[in-house]
């Protein structure tokens, strides 16, 4: 897994790392629906390749529950770290916890995403 920086998050897909040249990047709100505006407010929006990673591919966030869960976990960790929140604080704002019950904060790089092996 490679470390992503804030700059990376503006010019490449959060999931696969592509630059959007062959498949334009969409802005994906990590927490949608009623929490879409909260995602905007707290900077919880990531670029995703429109077809491959956002909507249609086998690992696309709108088709793959595991991908969606991992993104929710990453987004919650990011929000908690940046806002100085506990899990309970996050739950009060977003309405639920996405992290495992045994979750412990890591001393990991600040903007670590995850990568799907390119085909």
Secondary structure, 3 states (H helix, E strand, C coil): CCECCCCHHHHCCCCCCCCCCCCCEEEEECCCHHHHHHHHHCCCEEEEEHHHHHHCCCCCCCCCHHHHHHHHHHHHHHHHHHHCCCHHHHHHHHCCCCCCCCCCCCCCCCCECCCCCCC
